[in-house]
Amino acid sequence: MARDSRYDILFEPVKIGPVTAPNRFYQTPHAAGLGWQRPKAGAALRGIKAEGGWGVVCTEYCSIHPTSDDSPYGFLTLWDDDDVEALARTADAIHAHGSLAGIELWHGGSHAANRMTRLAGIAPSAIPAMYHLPTTARGMDLADISAFRGWQRDAAIRAKRAGFDIVYVYAGHDYLPFQFLSPRHNQRTDEYGGPLANRVRLLREMIEDTKDAVGEKCAVAVRLAVDELHGPAGITSEGEGRDIVAMLAELPDLWDVNVAGSLGNDSKSARFSPEGYQEPQVAFVKTLTTKPVVSVGRFTSPGVMVSQIRRGIQDFIGAARPSIADPFMPTKIREGREDEIRECIGCNICRAANNEGVHLRCTQNPTIAEEWRRGWHPEKIASYRKREKVLIVGAGPSGLEAALSLGRRGLDVTLADRNAKLGGRILNESALPGLSTWIRVRDWRQHMISKLNNVQVFPSSEMTAEDIAGFGAEHVVLATGATWRRDGVGVNGMERLDLPRALTPDDVFAGAALAGDIVIYDDEHYFMGGALAEKLARAGQRVSIVTPNPSVSSWTAMTDELGFLQARLHEIGLTMQTGRLLLGQGAGHLRLACTASGKESEIACDTLILATGRLPDDRLLHQLSATPQPFAVHRVGDCLQPSSIADAVYSAHRFAREFGEAAGAVPRRERPPVKDFT
């Protein structure tokens, strides 16, 4: 197909100092959880982005010195010359497809706990460490600042030797250079503190030092948070953020601008922000500089991308999460296949992986971070050696993924679902406040399945064990999902309770009558408790939420949503009781116990909704297992293990990739050579 001419502007080359990007698609630096320990996996991940058409592909954060150690999380290092060869793999993988390679040099300051190196943390002033440990970062003296500038120079020289085209000065996300900029962190009274001109001094010196270090070979980019989102107490886009850009406007070769205060502000989930949500804070930058500008905003729509360029908001389309969800987005737009874009849903499962200290996960793209480890490619899958017939029962996220991936492998696939609409759990969950983008998980797979002649889809077709036995398939895949528990068993409450009047989210979605004082008991701790409470409260119901954890939906801290969610629930006036374990249900009340003291209490309750654990719907499995069958039976997704949509999709994708292969294949691991230092 021919490219839509409206999108031609996205494929114009753009000059960045001494180098030129082949198009306007810019994969901004983002964590992958692979770090210095997994250079082959990291190189493969970035190489796929370049193959997919991103004109600039950047690394994750790369520490310039052992005083910036983010262990146990995955980060890169350029501490010495031994790091150069490992990072050259990534630069080479990006260059192999004609893209520019960028590297984000990083010092965390008081953000770095230094758990591995056990060195003292440093900061502009003596301030408490921001994460991990009850300790205080040491205030830097002038000798420390001079040493720090040397670390940046040395790392920049190593980055140039490794083959990178763009070298970053990283002054965002509350890291060390930004801590010097912000009056919230910088309490100095010397030439590096006080007035803004003094607080900008170190950033100016870092840019000049880095340009001197890389010479005419590399471009120097500045990543700057132009608004802390802390109001007048910090840097704002109307105040000092604007002034910083004005002071340094022509010094770097590129401005990479965003909002900060925390990583959660920069990577805000779709639940709390629309596409392009950072525009109000960053739009001013191009009015102050002639240098190219890039920013992010979870861009997935080509029309919105073009608008950003034509309206002068930015010169590139910056993306982290959308490039994870679909590494081939630029190629699909270039080839007139924008209908095939696997759009980011903004669920922040990728951020959860980073916060948990593991490699990337993505709800939409199950191949991310598996490029080297399992040899998976997001757009390619091996054909199956035989033309076998597969029946998939259930068209939720795992059933759809199994049908698509097995269909792409060339099997004859039949997908049956008892409901008139495909999507399973996604239909209900995407109807919750802020989660409408989740329907993209269904929509993309349903659309791509429609392009395959060897996949037949039958909605409104409930399959019994007898139906399955008579179908004549060689393989049956059960993707029948899971149901919410009615016995109160959850993460904290492991004892089964007799709760005959309790409802579950399944009942609510099915239209169960709700009356009086409604209490949602949240012992699952992801999105369901808080989102369902918000939905009911906005519908005018008298609802409160009880949880044994210190906060409602506490696991959303992993997706960087917890603070936004707490603000939302307070805003709508939701009553919340935390640290309370459910003991039982009486007439018009619940019995609770303090999780710390065990002290019992009661709360008024006419309708109890349990958001605790889920059980796999494996009834068909047991029925089919009761008698020998001439076909193989498999389970995927929630039917195998109730979990997130991301895990359900991954389960089905891995099944399809490994279909017909020997069971128990161990993914490749990177092991450093064993040297005898004795």
GIKAGI-V746994 format. One record per residue. N is the residue number from 1. RES is the residue in one small letter. SS is DSSP state (H for helix, E for strand, - for the rest). PSI is psi in degrees with one decimal (NA if undefined). NEAR is the number of other C-alpha atoms within 10 Angstrom. Layout:
# GIKAGI-V746994
N/RES/SS/PSI/NEAR ; N/RES/SS/PSI/NEAR
This chain:
# GIKAGI-V746994
1/m/-/149.1/8 ; 2/a/-/148.5/9 ; 3/r/-/142.8/15 ; 4/d/-/124.8/13 ; 5/s/H/-20.6/9 ; 6/r/H/-23.3/10 ; 7/y/H/7.5/16 ; 8/d/H/-35.4/13 ; 9/i/H/-26.1/14 ; 10/l/H/-15.7/21 ; 11/f/H/16.2/17 ; 12/e/-/139.6/14 ; 13/p/-/150.6/15 ; 14/v/E/129.1/16 ; 15/k/E/133.0/16 ; 16/i/E/93.4/21 ; 17/g/-/-124.7/18 ; 18/p/-/-1.7/14 ; 19/v/E/163.7/16 ; 20/t/E/125.7/16 ; 21/a/E/137.6/22 ; 22/p/-/-16.4/19 ; 23/n/-/-172.8/23 ; 24/r/-/9.5/25 ; 25/f/E/118.5/26 ; 26/y/E/106.5/28 ; 27/q/E/103.8/29 ; 28/t/-/161.0/24 ; 29/p/-/133.2/21 ; 30/h/-/148.4/19 ; 31/a/-/146.5/21 ; 32/a/-/-9.6/28 ; 33/g/-/10.2/27 ; 34/l/-/-44.7/24 ; 35/g/-/-169.2/22 ; 36/w/-/-19.2/18 ; 37/q/-/-19.0/17 ; 38/r/-/64.1/20 ; 39/p/H/-32.8/20 ; 40/k/H/-43.5/20 ; 41/a/H/-41.9/26 ; 42/g/H/-41.8/28 ; 43/a/H/-40.4/23 ; 44/a/H/-41.0/23 ; 45/l/H/-47.4/26 ; 46/r/H/-33.6/28 ; 47/g/H/-36.8/26 ; 48/i/H/-38.3/21 ; 49/k/H/-44.1/26 ; 50/a/H/-41.6/28 ; 51/e/H/-34.0/20 ; 52/g/-/-3.0/20 ; 53/g/-/4.6/26 ; 54/w/-/122.4/33 ; 55/g/-/-32.2/27 ; 56/v/E/132.4/27 ; 57/v/E/122.0/30 ; 58/c/E/157.6/28 ; 59/t/E/179.0/27 ; 60/e/E/-175.3/23 ; 61/y/E/135.8/24 ; 62/c/E/111.5/28 ; 63/s/E/138.8/24 ; 64/i/-/-7.9/27 ; 65/h/-/151.3/20 ; 66/p/-/-15.2/20 ; 67/t/-/0.1/24 ; 68/s/-/75.9/28 ; 69/d/-/118.0/29 ; 70/d/-/20.6/22 ; 71/s/-/143.5/15 ; 72/p/-/16.1/14 ; 73/y/-/159.5/19 ; 74/g/-/110.3/23 ; 75/f/-/156.5/23 ; 76/l/E/165.2/30 ; 77/t/E/144.2/24 ; 78/l/-/54.0/27 ; 79/w/-/-30.4/19 ; 80/d/-/-178.0/12 ; 81/d/-/-22.0/14 ; 82/d/H/-23.5/11 ; 83/d/H/-18.2/18 ; 84/v/H/-47.4/20 ; 85/e/H/-41.2/14 ; 86/a/H/-43.4/21 ; 87/l/H/-23.1/27 ; 88/a/H/-27.9/20 ; 89/r/H/-43.5/21 ; 90/t/H/-46.1/29 ; 91/a/H/-43.1/26 ; 92/d/H/-40.4/20 ; 93/a/H/-35.4/23 ; 94/i/H/-44.1/29 ; 95/h/H/-26.7/20 ; 96/a/-/-19.7/13 ; 97/h/-/16.0/17 ; 98/g/-/14.6/17 ; 99/s/-/161.2/26 ; 100/l/E/143.3/25 ; 101/a/E/124.2/27 ; 102/g/E/148.6/29 ; 103/i/E/132.5/29 ; 104/e/E/98.7/26 ; 105/l/E/136.7/24 ; 106/w/E/138.0/28 ; 107/h/-/122.8/28 ; 108/g/-/-13.3/30 ; 109/g/H/-129.4/28 ; 110/s/H/-6.6/31 ; 111/h/H/-22.3/24 ; 112/a/-/119.5/27 ; 113/a/-/-18.6/29 ; 114/n/-/44.0/22 ; 115/r/-/-31.7/16 ; 116/m/-/-49.0/12 ; 117/t/-/-26.0/13 ; 118/r/-/31.7/11 ; 119/l/-/156.1/14 ; 120/a/-/135.0/17 ; 121/g/-/154.2/26 ; 122/i/E/153.8/28 ; 123/a/E/167.2/28 ; 124/p/-/-38.6/28 ; 125/s/-/166.0/21 ; 126/a/-/105.4/18 ; 127/i/E/152.7/18 ; 128/p/E/141.3/17 ; 129/a/-/141.5/20 ; 130/m/-/-27.3/17 ; 131/y/-/161.2/11 ; 132/h/-/-55.5/12 ; 133/l/-/145.5/12 ; 134/p/-/71.9/9 ; 135/t/-/172.5/15 ; 136/t/E/133.0/18 ; 137/a/E/143.1/21 ; 138/r/E/133.9/18 ; 139/g/E/134.4/18 ; 140/m/-/138.2/18 ; 141/d/-/-178.7/15 ; 142/l/H/-32.7/11 ; 143/a/H/-38.4/9 ; 144/d/H/-41.9/14 ; 145/i/H/-41.6/16 ; 146/s/H/-41.5/12 ; 147/a/H/-40.9/12 ; 148/f/H/-44.0/20 ; 149/r/H/-36.7/18 ; 150/g/H/-38.6/16 ; 151/w/H/-42.0/19 ; 152/q/H/-44.8/25 ; 153/r/H/-47.4/22 ; 154/d/H/-42.2/22 ; 155/a/H/-37.5/27 ; 156/a/H/-41.0/30 ; 157/i/H/-42.4/20 ; 158/r/H/-37.9/25 ; 159/a/H/-40.8/30 ; 160/k/H/-42.8/21 ; 161/r/H/-33.0/15 ; 162/a/H/-13.4/21 ; 163/g/-/12.6/23 ; 164/f/-/147.2/27 ; 165/d/-/-28.5/26 ; 166/i/E/125.8/29 ; 167/v/E/129.1/26 ; 168/y/E/144.4/29 ; 169/v/E/116.3/27 ; 170/y/E/104.2/27 ; 171/a/E/54.7/26 ; 172/g/-/178.5/29 ; 173/h/-/34.9/24 ; 174/d/-/19.8/25 ; 175/y/-/178.5/21 ; 176/l/H/-52.2/24 ; 177/p/H/-35.8/26 ; 178/f/H/-32.7/29 ; 179/q/H/-33.0/24 ; 180/f/H/-35.0/28 ; 181/l/H/-37.1/32 ; 182/s/-/127.8/23 ; 183/p/-/-14.9/18 ; 184/r/-/-27.9/13 ; 185/h/-/-32.9/20 ; 186/n/-/107.5/21 ; 187/q/-/18.8/19 ; 188/r/-/157.5/19 ; 189/t/-/6.0/11 ; 190/d/-/-158.9/12 ; 191/e/-/-5.8/14 ; 192/y/-/11.8/21 ; 193/g/-/173.8/22 ; 194/g/-/-118.5/15 ; 195/p/-/155.4/13 ; 196/l/H/-39.2/17 ; 197/a/H/-36.1/16 ; 198/n/H/-40.1/17 ; 199/r/H/-23.6/26 ; 200/v/-/-14.2/22 ; 201/r/H/-47.4/16 ; 202/l/H/-41.9/22 ; 203/l/H/-42.2/24 ; 204/r/H/-45.3/17 ; 205/e/H/-37.9/12 ; 206/m/H/-41.5/22 ; 207/i/H/-46.7/24 ; 208/e/H/-42.1/15 ; 209/d/H/-41.6/19 ; 210/t/H/-39.9/26 ; 211/k/H/-39.8/23 ; 212/d/H/-37.7/13 ; 213/a/H/-37.8/20 ; 214/v/H/-12.0/23 ; 215/g/-/-141.7/14 ; 216/e/-/5.4/12 ; 217/k/-/-38.6/16 ; 218/c/-/150.5/25 ; 219/a/E/152.2/24 ; 220/v/E/120.8/29 ; 221/a/E/147.7/27 ; 222/v/E/124.5/23 ; 223/r/E/115.3/23 ; 224/l/E/133.3/24 ; 225/a/E/113.4/28 ; 226/v/E/-6.4/29 ; 227/d/E/123.9/25 ; 228/e/-/-14.7/26 ; 229/l/-/32.1/18 ; 230/h/-/11.4/12 ; 231/g/H/-157.2/11 ; 232/p/H/-18.4/11 ; 233/a/H/-18.1/11 ; 234/g/-/-163.6/18 ; 235/i/-/133.6/27 ; 236/t/-/156.6/21 ; 237/s/-/-21.0/24 ; 238/e/-/-16.5/14 ; 239/g/-/-109.8/14 ; 240/e/H/-25.7/18 ; 241/g/H/-44.5/24 ; 242/r/H/-41.0/20 ; 243/d/H/-37.1/19 ; 244/i/H/-46.5/21 ; 245/v/H/-41.8/21 ; 246/a/H/-40.0/14 ; 247/m/H/-35.1/14 ; 248/l/H/16.0/15 ; 249/a/-/-46.8/20 ; 250/e/-/4.6/14 ; 251/l/-/-50.2/18 ; 252/p/-/171.7/23 ; 253/d/-/-16.9/24 ; 254/l/E/142.7/25 ; 255/w/E/121.8/27 ; 256/d/E/105.5/27 ; 257/v/E/148.7/27 ; 258/n/E/-175.7/25 ; 259/v/E/158.3/28 ; 260/a/-/-135.1/23 ; 261/g/-/-41.7/17 ; 262/s/-/163.0/17 ; 263/l/H/-29.4/14 ; 264/g/H/-29.4/21 ; 265/n/H/-38.5/19 ; 266/d/H/-31.9/22 ; 267/s/-/53.2/24 ; 268/k/-/137.5/24 ; 269/s/-/161.7/24 ; 270/a/-/-21.5/21 ; 271/r/-/-26.7/21 ; 272/f/-/10.9/15 ; 273/s/-/148.4/16 ; 274/p/-/173.6/16 ; 275/e/-/136.9/16 ; 276/g/-/25.4/16 ; 277/y/-/-16.0/17 ; 278/q/-/-5.1/22 ; 279/e/H/-43.7/17 ; 280/p/H/-30.1/10 ; 281/q/H/-31.3/20 ; 282/v/H/-9.1/26 ; 283/a/-/-24.4/18 ; 284/f/-/-20.2/19 ; 285/v/H/-43.9/26 ; 286/k/H/-16.5/19 ; 287/t/H/-11.8/11 ; 288/l/-/-7.7/15 ; 289/t/-/151.9/18 ; 290/t/-/-5.9/12 ; 291/k/-/152.0/18 ; 292/p/E/149.2/20 ; 293/v/E/140.8/25 ; 294/v/E/145.0/25 ; 295/s/-/176.5/26 ; 296/v/-/173.0/28 ; 297/g/-/25.1/23 ; 298/r/-/52.1/28 ; 299/f/-/124.3/23 ; 300/t/-/-10.0/24 ; 301/s/-/119.5/13 ; 302/p/H/-36.3/18 ; 303/g/H/-40.0/11 ; 304/v/H/-39.0/14 ; 305/m/H/-48.5/22 ; 306/v/H/-40.1/19 ; 307/s/H/-40.5/12 ; 308/q/H/-41.1/20 ; 309/i/H/-49.2/16 ; 310/r/H/-30.8/12 ; 311/r/-/2.0/10 ; 312/g/-/28.4/15 ; 313/i/-/-42.5/21 ; 314/q/-/166.1/27 ; 315/d/-/-24.3/25 ; 316/f/-/162.6/28 ; 317/i/E/102.6/28 ; 318/g/E/140.9/27 ; 319/a/E/137.0/23 ; 320/a/-/-71.7/23 ; 321/r/H/-43.2/28 ; 322/p/H/-30.0/24 ; 323/s/H/-19.9/28 ; 324/i/H/-45.9/29 ; 325/a/H/-38.7/26 ; 326/d/-/92.2/25 ; 327/p/-/-17.8/30 ; 328/f/-/19.3/24 ; 329/m/H/-48.6/25 ; 330/p/H/-41.7/27 ; 331/t/H/-40.0/17 ; 332/k/H/-38.7/20 ; 333/i/H/-42.8/23 ; 334/r/H/-34.7/20 ; 335/e/-/8.2/12 ; 336/g/-/27.3/15 ; 337/r/-/38.6/16 ; 338/e/H/-18.9/18 ; 339/d/H/-16.1/12 ; 340/e/H/3.0/16 ; 341/i/-/129.2/21 ; 342/r/-/92.2/25 ; 343/e/-/136.7/26 ; 344/c/-/136.9/26 ; 345/i/-/-1.3/25 ; 346/g/-/30.9/28 ; 347/c/-/-18.4/24 ; 348/n/-/24.2/25 ; 349/i/H/-29.3/25 ; 350/c/H/-40.7/26 ; 351/r/H/-34.1/29 ; 352/a/H/-41.4/22 ; 353/a/H/-44.6/20 ; 354/n/H/-43.6/22 ; 355/n/H/-23.2/17 ; 356/e/H/-8.9/13 ; 357/g/-/29.6/17 ; 358/v/-/171.4/17 ; 359/h/-/163.5/22 ; 360/l/-/144.1/21 ; 361/r/-/157.8/26 ; 362/c/-/134.2/28 ; 363/t/-/-42.5/26 ; 364/q/-/-37.1/30 ; 365/n/-/95.4/22 ; 366/p/-/-7.5/25 ; 367/t/-/-8.5/26 ; 368/i/-/136.1/25 ; 369/a/-/8.3/25 ; 370/e/-/8.0/21 ; 371/e/-/-45.2/20 ; 372/w/-/-42.0/21 ; 373/r/-/-43.8/17 ; 374/r/-/-3.0/17 ; 375/g/-/27.7/14 ; 376/w/-/141.0/18 ; 377/h/E/136.5/19 ; 378/p/-/-21.7/17 ; 379/e/-/-1.9/10 ; 380/k/E/141.4/10 ; 381/i/-/139.1/16 ; 382/a/-/141.8/14 ; 383/s/-/147.4/14 ; 384/y/-/146.0/17 ; 385/r/-/-18.2/10 ; 386/k/-/158.3/11 ; 387/r/-/78.7/12 ; 388/e/-/162.4/13 ; 389/k/E/128.6/17 ; 390/v/E/131.9/24 ; 391/l/E/124.5/23 ; 392/i/E/126.6/29 ; 393/v/E/112.4/28 ; 394/g/-/122.0/27 ; 395/a/-/43.4/30 ; 396/g/-/-162.0/27 ; 397/p/H/-39.9/32 ; 398/s/H/-38.8/34 ; 399/g/H/-41.6/32 ; 400/l/H/-43.6/31 ; 401/e/H/-41.6/32 ; 402/a/H/-43.5/30 ; 403/a/H/-43.7/32 ; 404/l/H/-48.9/27 ; 405/s/H/-39.5/25 ; 406/l/H/-36.3/26 ; 407/g/H/-41.6/23 ; 408/r/H/-26.1/23 ; 409/r/-/-9.3/21 ; 410/g/-/8.0/22 ; 411/l/-/158.5/20 ; 412/d/E/111.3/20 ; 413/v/E/133.9/28 ; 414/t/E/126.9/19 ; 415/l/E/121.4/23 ; 416/a/E/139.6/22 ; 417/d/-/144.0/24 ; 418/r/-/-20.7/17 ; 419/n/-/157.1/15 ; 420/a/-/-30.7/10 ; 421/k/-/139.3/13 ; 422/l/-/157.1/24 ; 423/g/-/-23.4/25 ; 424/g/-/-131.1/23 ; 425/r/H/-27.0/18 ; 426/i/H/-32.8/19 ; 427/l/H/-42.6/17 ; 428/n/H/-44.3/17 ; 429/e/H/-34.5/20 ; 430/s/-/-9.5/17 ; 431/a/-/-3.8/17 ; 432/l/-/156.5/20 ; 433/p/-/126.3/17 ; 434/g/-/-4.0/17 ; 435/l/-/19.3/21 ; 436/s/H/-29.2/17 ; 437/t/H/-17.8/17 ; 438/w/H/-21.5/25 ; 439/i/H/-16.8/19 ; 440/r/H/-26.6/18 ; 441/v/H/-43.1/26 ; 442/r/H/-48.0/21 ; 443/d/H/-44.3/16 ; 444/w/H/-44.9/19 ; 445/r/H/-40.3/22 ; 446/q/H/-40.7/19 ; 447/h/H/-44.6/13 ; 448/m/H/-33.8/16 ; 449/i/H/-36.1/21 ; 450/s/-/-16.7/14 ; 451/k/-/-6.7/11 ; 452/l/-/125.1/14 ; 453/n/-/-17.2/11 ; 454/n/-/11.4/19 ; 455/v/E/121.7/21 ; 456/q/E/138.6/16 ; 457/v/E/130.4/18 ; 458/f/E/94.3/17 ; 459/p/-/171.0/15 ; 460/s/-/40.3/12 ; 461/s/-/82.3/15 ; 462/e/-/130.4/13 ; 463/m/-/125.8/17 ; 464/t/-/171.0/14 ; 465/a/H/-37.5/15 ; 466/e/H/-40.4/11 ; 467/d/H/-43.7/10 ; 468/i/H/-44.0/17 ; 469/a/H/-31.3/15 ; 470/g/-/1.1/9 ; 471/f/-/-33.4/14 ; 472/g/-/22.0/14 ; 473/a/-/149.4/19 ; 474/e/-/-25.8/14 ; 475/h/E/139.0/17 ; 476/v/E/125.7/22 ; 477/v/E/118.2/23 ; 478/l/E/116.6/25 ; 479/a/-/52.2/33 ; 480/t/-/3.0/28 ; 481/g/-/-153.8/29 ; 482/a/E/164.3/21 ; 483/t/E/150.7/18 ; 484/w/E/141.5/20 ; 485/r/-/151.3/20 ; 486/r/-/1.0/23 ; 487/d/-/7.8/19 ; 488/g/-/-1.5/28 ; 489/v/-/124.7/20 ; 490/g/-/-153.9/20 ; 491/v/-/-42.8/14 ; 492/n/-/-42.4/16 ; 493/g/-/96.9/17 ; 494/m/-/-7.5/11 ; 495/e/-/131.3/12 ; 496/r/-/132.8/13 ; 497/l/-/152.4/15 ; 498/d/-/102.9/13 ; 499/l/-/67.8/16 ; 500/p/-/-23.3/9 ; 501/r/-/0.7/13 ; 502/a/-/147.2/17 ; 503/l/E/165.8/21 ; 504/t/E/168.6/23 ; 505/p/H/-33.4/23 ; 506/d/H/-42.5/17 ; 507/d/H/-42.0/13 ; 508/v/H/-46.5/15 ; 509/f/H/-27.6/13 ; 510/a/-/-3.0/10 ; 511/g/-/22.5/9 ; 512/a/-/145.9/12 ; 513/a/-/133.5/9 ; 514/l/-/134.7/16 ; 515/a/-/154.4/13 ; 516/g/-/-145.2/13 ; 517/d/-/112.9/17 ; 518/i/E/129.6/21 ; 519/v/E/124.9/24 ; 520/i/E/124.3/27 ; 521/y/E/113.8/28 ; 522/d/E/98.9/32 ; 523/d/-/26.4/27 ; 524/e/-/-37.5/24 ; 525/h/-/7.4/24 ; 526/y/-/-134.0/21 ; 527/f/-/-26.8/21 ; 528/m/H/-49.7/19 ; 529/g/H/-51.7/24 ; 530/g/H/-41.1/27 ; 531/a/H/-39.5/21 ; 532/l/H/-38.5/23 ; 533/a/H/-43.0/27 ; 534/e/H/-42.5/23 ; 535/k/H/-46.2/16 ; 536/l/H/-39.7/18 ; 537/a/H/-40.8/18 ; 538/r/H/-19.6/13 ; 539/a/-/3.2/9 ; 540/g/-/7.1/8 ; 541/q/-/152.8/16 ; 542/r/-/97.7/17 ; 543/v/E/144.5/25 ; 544/s/E/168.6/22 ; 545/i/E/138.7/23 ; 546/v/E/137.9/23 ; 547/t/E/144.6/28 ; 548/p/-/-12.9/25 ; 549/n/-/167.8/21 ; 550/p/-/-15.9/12 ; 551/s/-/157.3/19 ; 552/v/-/139.6/28 ; 553/s/-/50.4/23 ; 554/s/H/-26.2/23 ; 555/w/H/-15.0/17 ; 556/t/H/-7.0/21 ; 557/a/H/-32.5/19 ; 558/m/-/-34.2/19 ; 559/t/-/12.1/24 ; 560/d/-/29.1/24 ; 561/e/-/-10.8/26 ; 562/l/H/-47.0/20 ; 563/g/H/-42.9/12 ; 564/f/H/-38.8/17 ; 565/l/H/-44.2/22 ; 566/q/H/-42.3/17 ; 567/a/H/-41.5/11 ; 568/r/H/-44.7/15 ; 569/l/H/-35.7/19 ; 570/h/H/-38.1/11 ; 571/e/H/-38.0/9 ; 572/i/-/3.9/11 ; 573/g/-/27.1/13 ; 574/l/-/132.0/18 ; 575/t/E/129.3/14 ; 576/m/E/131.8/17 ; 577/q/E/119.3/18 ; 578/t/E/161.9/16 ; 579/g/-/32.1/17 ; 580/r/E/123.8/22 ; 581/l/E/135.1/24 ; 582/l/E/128.5/26 ; 583/l/E/-33.7/19 ; 584/g/E/171.5/15 ; 585/q/E/127.1/22 ; 586/g/E/-172.7/13 ; 587/a/-/107.5/9 ; 588/g/-/11.3/14 ; 589/h/E/164.7/17 ; 590/l/E/148.1/19 ; 591/r/E/128.4/17 ; 592/l/E/162.9/22 ; 593/a/E/138.0/18 ; 594/c/E/128.4/15 ; 595/t/-/-19.9/18 ; 596/a/-/-48.2/10 ; 597/s/-/-19.5/8 ; 598/g/-/-1.5/11 ; 599/k/-/131.2/10 ; 600/e/E/152.0/14 ; 601/s/E/172.9/13 ; 602/e/E/153.6/16 ; 603/i/E/142.1/15 ; 604/a/E/135.0/16 ; 605/c/-/118.7/22 ; 606/d/-/-30.8/19 ; 607/t/E/119.4/22 ; 608/l/E/128.8/24 ; 609/i/E/123.2/26 ; 610/l/E/116.0/26 ; 611/a/E/81.1/29 ; 612/t/-/-101.0/27 ; 613/g/-/175.2/23 ; 614/r/E/153.9/20 ; 615/l/E/139.2/17 ; 616/p/E/140.5/19 ; 617/d/-/87.3/19 ; 618/d/-/26.8/17 ; 619/r/H/-43.2/13 ; 620/l/H/-36.4/17 ; 621/l/H/-47.4/17 ; 622/h/H/-37.7/10 ; 623/q/H/-41.4/12 ; 624/l/H/-29.2/16 ; 625/s/H/-12.0/12 ; 626/a/-/-28.0/9 ; 627/t/-/149.7/7 ; 628/p/-/140.4/7 ; 629/q/-/148.5/11 ; 630/p/-/14.8/10 ; 631/f/-/158.9/14 ; 632/a/E/140.2/11 ; 633/v/E/130.8/16 ; 634/h/E/156.5/15 ; 635/r/E/144.6/23 ; 636/v/-/159.1/29 ; 637/g/H/-145.6/31 ; 638/d/H/-24.4/30 ; 639/c/H/-26.1/24 ; 640/l/-/-46.7/20 ; 641/q/-/106.2/18 ; 642/p/-/128.9/20 ; 643/s/-/-155.9/17 ; 644/s/-/165.8/14 ; 645/i/H/-37.4/23 ; 646/a/H/-43.6/21 ; 647/d/H/-34.8/22 ; 648/a/H/-44.9/26 ; 649/v/H/-44.3/27 ; 650/y/H/-42.8/25 ; 651/s/H/-46.5/22 ; 652/a/H/-38.1/28 ; 653/h/H/-44.2/26 ; 654/r/H/-40.3/18 ; 655/f/H/-46.1/22 ; 656/a/H/-40.5/23 ; 657/r/H/-40.0/19 ; 658/e/H/4.7/14 ; 659/f/-/124.3/13 ; 660/g/-/-2.5/11 ; 661/e/-/166.2/10 ; 662/a/-/136.1/7 ; 663/a/-/153.2/8 ; 664/g/-/23.5/7 ; 665/a/-/132.0/9 ; 666/v/-/125.1/8 ; 667/p/-/150.3/10 ; 668/r/-/144.4/12 ; 669/r/-/146.8/12 ; 670/e/-/120.0/12 ; 671/r/-/124.9/8 ; 672/p/-/152.4/8 ; 673/p/-/142.1/6 ; 674/v/-/116.1/6 ; 675/k/-/146.6/6 ; 676/d/-/106.4/5 ; 677/f/-/4.7/4 ; 678/t/-/NA/3
